[in-house]
């Protein structure tokens, strides 16, 4: 998609989802600015509805379907996720009056399953992995002709995620560099495509954990790789893009650099955010903070934005981090 077209679609998406999502704050960080001798700001989408940026894409996809033809969703919609995407879809479907089903594998955290159900959707437990649950969700979607809401492999979803970039530019037009955590590529693809349309000089840094550097390795290889992912605090970015994903070529085009961080660095970043800003962020947001901290000398004198993409961290992990660094 040409940059001007994507910019226009993101601006339309922003108007469409505005009644349902929050314009989250972009705030100056004295701690990170002093640490890196730069002007560093944090985009707190960890304070978004359902605690993550995923609400943007979920609402836009479902609203776009209703706008095109209400009959498309007369029988509901389907999603597959063990975390933020499933929760965002459940909330959006509940608010918009759409019957929802979220497929999850049997290893889903019981608390996350409960949260998805509490937000209005039926949960179907299928298979042992996220890939199995997603496959079954797609099969059900095709068999029953019910729309499937992908976490990243969907233009409507990516345009919705791009509204974060729109807000960031509205609030911080001087921004030079943006750090975004990457899993399937929909969030960074949407943010970067919009920002580069309005300000081509902006540099976008993709941030990954060493336990799941699938997207950066795939970009390096020139094709989507099938790679195993290890246990990670950044469960929201674990795994990569599915074959044929529309987000992959976008990441190839608009992501300027990649940083890979360790689990230790992620945990320390989550703790530092609690200590310095008194806010809780999840592991995937910790990846972005850790990536800036790790490479901060490269960005001296720049205006930097770090996307805090979510806050849904388990109490188990939070306790572990506090015990380790407190």
C-alpha positions as CSV (number, residue, x, y, z in Angstrom):
1,X,0.0,0.0,0.0
2,X,1.3,3.4,-0.9
3,X,2.2,5.5,2.1
4,X,-0.4,8.3,1.3
5,X,-3.1,5.6,1.1
6,X,-2.1,4.0,4.4
7,X,-2.0,7.5,6.1
8,X,-5.5,8.2,4.9
9,X,-6.8,4.8,6.0
10,X,-5.3,5.2,9.5
11,X,-6.9,8.7,9.8
12,X,-10.2,7.2,8.8
13,X,-9.6,4.3,11.3
14,X,-8.9,6.9,14.1
15,X,-12.3,8.6,13.5
16,X,-14.1,5.2,13.4
17,X,-12.6,3.8,16.7
18,X,-12.5,7.1,18.6
19,X,-15.7,6.5,20.6
20,X,-14.4,3.2,21.9
21,X,-10.6,3.6,22.5
22,X,-8.5,5.9,24.6
23,X,-6.1,8.6,23.3
24,X,-3.3,7.4,25.6
25,X,-0.8,9.8,27.1
26,X,2.7,10.5,25.7
27,X,4.9,11.6,28.6
28,X,8.4,12.9,29.1
29,X,10.7,10.5,31.1
30,X,13.3,12.3,33.2
31,X,14.9,9.0,34.1
32,X,15.4,7.7,30.5
33,X,16.3,11.2,29.1
34,X,19.1,11.6,31.7
35,X,20.2,8.0,31.2
36,X,20.7,8.4,27.5
37,X,21.3,12.1,27.1
38,X,18.3,12.5,24.9
39,X,14.7,13.7,25.0
40,X,12.8,10.5,25.8
41,X,9.0,10.1,25.9
42,X,6.8,7.1,26.7
43,X,3.6,6.4,24.8
44,X,1.6,4.7,27.5
45,X,-0.7,2.4,25.5
46,X,-0.4,0.1,28.5
47,X,-3.2,2.3,29.7
48,X,-5.4,1.5,26.7
49,X,-8.7,-0.3,27.1
50,X,-8.1,-4.0,28.1
51,X,-4.5,-3.0,29.0
52,X,-2.9,-3.2,25.6
53,X,-2.6,-1.6,22.2
54,X,-4.5,-4.6,20.7
55,X,-7.8,-2.9,21.4
56,X,-7.1,-0.6,18.4
57,X,-6.9,-3.3,15.8
58,X,-9.7,-5.4,17.2
59,X,-12.2,-2.5,17.3
60,X,-11.2,-1.3,13.9
61,X,-11.6,-4.7,12.3
62,X,-15.0,-5.3,13.8
63,X,-16.3,-1.8,13.1
64,X,-15.0,-1.9,9.5
65,X,-16.9,-5.2,9.0
66,X,-20.1,-3.6,10.4
67,X,-19.6,-0.5,8.2
68,X,-19.1,-2.6,5.0
69,X,-22.0,-4.9,5.6
70,X,-23.7,-5.7,8.9
71,X,-24.7,-9.1,7.5
72,X,-21.0,-10.1,7.6
73,X,-21.1,-10.4,11.4
74,X,-24.7,-11.5,11.9
75,X,-23.5,-14.8,13.2
76,X,-20.6,-13.4,15.2
77,X,-16.8,-13.3,14.9
78,X,-13.9,-15.6,15.8
79,X,-10.5,-14.9,17.2
80,X,-7.6,-17.0,18.5
81,X,-5.3,-15.9,21.3
82,X,-4.0,-16.7,24.7
83,X,-3.6,-13.1,25.7
84,X,-4.0,-9.5,24.7
85,X,-5.6,-10.0,21.3
86,X,-8.2,-12.4,22.6
87,X,-9.0,-10.0,25.5
88,X,-9.3,-7.1,23.1
89,X,-11.5,-8.9,20.7
90,X,-13.7,-10.1,23.5
91,X,-14.2,-6.6,24.8
92,X,-14.8,-5.1,21.4
93,X,-17.3,-7.8,20.4
94,X,-19.2,-7.3,23.7
95,X,-19.4,-3.5,23.3
96,X,-20.4,-3.7,19.7
97,X,-23.0,-6.4,20.3
98,X,-21.3,-9.1,18.3
99,X,-21.4,-12.7,19.4
100,X,-17.8,-13.8,20.0
101,X,-15.8,-17.0,20.2
102,X,-12.1,-17.0,21.2
103,X,-10.1,-20.2,20.6
104,X,-7.3,-20.9,23.0
105,X,-4.9,-23.9,23.5
106,X,-5.1,-26.0,26.7
107,X,-2.0,-24.3,28.1
108,X,-3.8,-21.0,28.4
109,X,-3.3,-19.2,31.7
110,X,-6.6,-19.8,33.7
111,X,-6.7,-16.1,34.7
112,X,-6.5,-15.0,31.0
113,X,-9.2,-17.4,30.1
114,X,-11.4,-16.0,32.8
115,X,-10.7,-12.4,31.7
116,X,-11.7,-13.3,28.1
117,X,-14.9,-14.9,29.3
118,X,-15.7,-12.0,31.7
119,X,-15.5,-9.6,28.7
120,X,-18.3,-11.5,27.0
121,X,-16.9,-14.1,24.7
122,X,-17.2,-17.9,24.7
123,X,-13.8,-19.6,25.0
124,X,-13.1,-22.8,23.1
125,X,-10.1,-24.8,24.2
126,X,-8.5,-26.5,21.2
127,X,-5.1,-28.2,20.9
128,X,-1.9,-27.8,22.8
129,X,-0.3,-24.8,21.1
130,X,-1.3,-21.3,19.9
131,X,-0.8,-22.5,16.3
132,X,-3.2,-25.4,16.7
133,X,-5.9,-23.1,18.2
134,X,-5.5,-20.6,15.4
135,X,-5.7,-23.3,12.8
136,X,-9.0,-24.6,14.2
137,X,-10.3,-21.0,14.5
138,X,-9.6,-20.4,10.8
139,X,-11.2,-23.7,9.8
140,X,-14.3,-22.8,11.8
141,X,-14.4,-19.3,10.3
142,X,-14.3,-20.7,6.8
143,X,-16.8,-23.6,7.4
144,X,-19.4,-21.3,9.0
145,X,-18.5,-18.2,7.0
146,X,-17.9,-16.2,10.2
147,X,-15.2,-13.5,10.1
148,X,-11.9,-14.3,11.7
149,X,-10.0,-11.5,13.4
150,X,-6.3,-12.0,13.1
151,X,-3.9,-10.4,15.5
152,X,-1.6,-9.1,12.8
153,X,-2.3,-10.7,9.3
154,X,-5.0,-8.2,8.3
155,X,-5.0,-4.7,6.8
156,X,-7.9,-3.5,8.9
157,X,-6.1,-4.6,12.1
158,X,-2.9,-3.0,11.0
159,X,-4.7,0.3,10.2
160,X,-6.2,0.2,13.6
161,X,-2.8,-0.3,15.2
162,X,-1.5,2.6,13.1
163,X,-3.7,5.0,15.1
164,X,-1.1,4.7,17.9
165,X,1.4,6.3,15.5
166,X,-1.1,9.0,14.6
167,X,-1.6,9.9,18.3
168,X,2.1,9.8,18.9
169,X,2.8,12.2,16.0
170,X,0.0,14.5,17.1
171,X,1.4,14.7,20.6
172,X,5.1,14.6,19.7
173,X,5.8,15.9,16.1
174,X,9.5,16.3,16.9
175,X,10.0,12.6,17.4
176,X,13.1,11.2,15.7
177,X,13.2,7.5,16.8
178,X,10.4,5.1,17.9
179,X,11.0,1.8,19.7
180,X,8.3,-0.9,19.3
181,X,8.1,-4.5,20.4
182,X,7.6,-7.0,17.6
183,X,5.8,-10.4,17.4
184,X,3.7,-10.9,14.3
185,X,4.5,-7.4,13.0
186,X,1.0,-5.8,12.9
187,X,1.7,-3.2,15.6
188,X,5.0,-2.0,14.4
189,X,3.8,-2.3,10.8
190,X,0.9,0.0,11.4
191,X,2.8,2.5,13.5
192,X,5.8,2.7,11.2
193,X,3.8,3.0,8.0
194,X,1.8,5.9,9.3
195,X,4.8,7.7,10.9
196,X,6.9,7.4,7.8
197,X,4.1,8.7,5.6
198,X,3.9,11.9,7.7
199,X,7.6,12.2,8.5
200,X,9.9,10.1,6.4
201,X,13.0,10.9,8.5
202,X,11.6,9.0,11.5
203,X,13.6,5.9,12.4
204,X,11.7,2.9,13.6
205,X,13.4,0.2,15.8
206,X,12.0,-3.2,16.1
207,X,12.5,-4.8,19.5
208,X,12.6,-8.5,20.2
209,X,13.6,-11.0,22.9
210,X,16.4,-13.4,22.3
211,X,13.9,-16.2,23.0
212,X,11.9,-15.3,19.9
213,X,13.7,-13.1,17.4
214,X,11.6,-14.6,14.6
215,X,10.7,-11.4,12.7
216,X,14.2,-9.9,12.5
217,X,15.6,-13.3,11.4
218,X,12.9,-13.6,8.8
219,X,13.6,-10.1,7.5
220,X,17.3,-11.0,7.3
221,X,16.5,-14.2,5.5
222,X,14.1,-12.5,3.1
223,X,11.3,-15.0,3.9
224,X,9.1,-16.0,6.9
225,X,11.0,-18.5,8.9
226,X,9.5,-21.3,11.1
227,X,11.4,-21.0,14.3
228,X,10.8,-22.3,17.8
229,X,10.3,-19.8,20.6
230,X,11.5,-20.3,24.2
231,X,9.8,-19.4,27.4
232,X,9.9,-15.6,27.8
233,X,8.5,-12.8,29.9
234,X,7.5,-11.2,26.6
235,X,4.7,-13.7,25.9
236,X,2.9,-11.0,23.9
237,X,5.6,-11.1,21.2
238,X,6.4,-14.8,21.3
239,X,6.3,-16.4,17.9
240,X,6.4,-14.7,14.5
241,X,4.3,-14.0,11.4
242,X,2.3,-16.7,9.8
243,X,3.1,-17.7,6.2
244,X,1.7,-15.2,3.7
245,X,1.2,-12.5,6.4
246,X,0.6,-9.0,5.0
247,X,2.6,-7.6,8.0
248,X,5.9,-9.3,6.9
249,X,6.6,-7.3,3.7
250,X,5.6,-4.1,5.6
251,X,8.2,-4.9,8.3
252,X,10.7,-5.5,5.6
253,X,10.0,-2.0,4.2
254,X,9.5,0.2,7.2
255,X,11.5,-1.1,10.1
256,X,14.9,0.6,10.0
257,X,16.8,-1.4,12.7
258,X,16.4,-4.3,15.1
259,X,17.5,-4.8,18.7
260,X,17.4,-8.2,20.5
261,X,17.5,-8.2,24.3
262,X,17.8,-10.8,27.0
263,X,15.3,-12.0,29.5
264,X,17.4,-10.4,32.3
265,X,17.3,-7.1,30.5
266,X,13.5,-7.3,30.0
267,X,12.9,-8.1,33.7
268,X,15.2,-5.3,34.8
269,X,13.4,-2.8,32.5
270,X,10.0,-3.8,33.9
271,X,11.3,-3.3,37.4
272,X,12.8,0.1,36.5
273,X,9.6,1.3,35.0
274,X,7.8,0.4,38.3
275,X,10.5,2.1,40.3
276,X,10.9,5.3,38.3
277,X,7.4,5.8,36.9
278,X,5.2,3.8,39.4
279,X,3.5,2.0,36.5
280,X,3.2,-1.7,35.7
281,X,4.1,-2.9,32.2
282,X,4.1,-6.4,30.8
283,X,7.1,-8.2,29.3
284,X,6.5,-7.1,25.7
285,X,6.6,-3.4,26.8
286,X,9.8,-4.2,28.8
287,X,11.4,-5.3,25.5
288,X,11.0,-1.8,24.1
289,X,12.4,-0.2,27.2
290,X,15.3,-2.6,27.4
291,X,16.1,-2.1,23.7
292,X,16.4,1.6,24.2
293,X,18.5,1.3,27.3
294,X,20.8,-1.2,25.6
295,X,21.4,1.1,22.6
296,X,21.0,4.5,24.2
297,X,24.4,5.8,23.2
298,X,23.3,5.7,19.6
299,X,20.5,8.1,20.2
300,X,22.1,10.9,22.1
301,X,20.5,14.3,21.3
302,X,17.5,12.7,19.6
303,X,13.8,12.8,20.5
304,X,12.9,9.3,21.3
305,X,9.5,7.6,21.8
306,X,9.2,4.2,23.5
307,X,5.9,2.4,23.0
308,X,4.6,0.8,26.2
309,X,2.3,-1.6,24.4
310,X,0.7,-3.4,27.4
311,X,0.3,-3.9,31.1
312,X,-1.1,-7.4,31.4
313,X,1.6,-9.1,33.3
314,X,0.9,-12.1,35.6
315,X,1.2,-11.7,39.4
316,X,3.6,-14.6,39.3
317,X,6.0,-12.8,37.0
318,X,5.6,-9.5,38.8
319,X,6.5,-11.1,42.1
320,X,9.5,-12.8,40.6
321,X,10.8,-9.5,39.1
322,X,10.3,-7.6,42.4
323,X,12.0,-10.3,44.4
324,X,14.9,-10.3,42.0
325,X,15.6,-6.6,41.7
326,X,13.9,-5.1,44.8
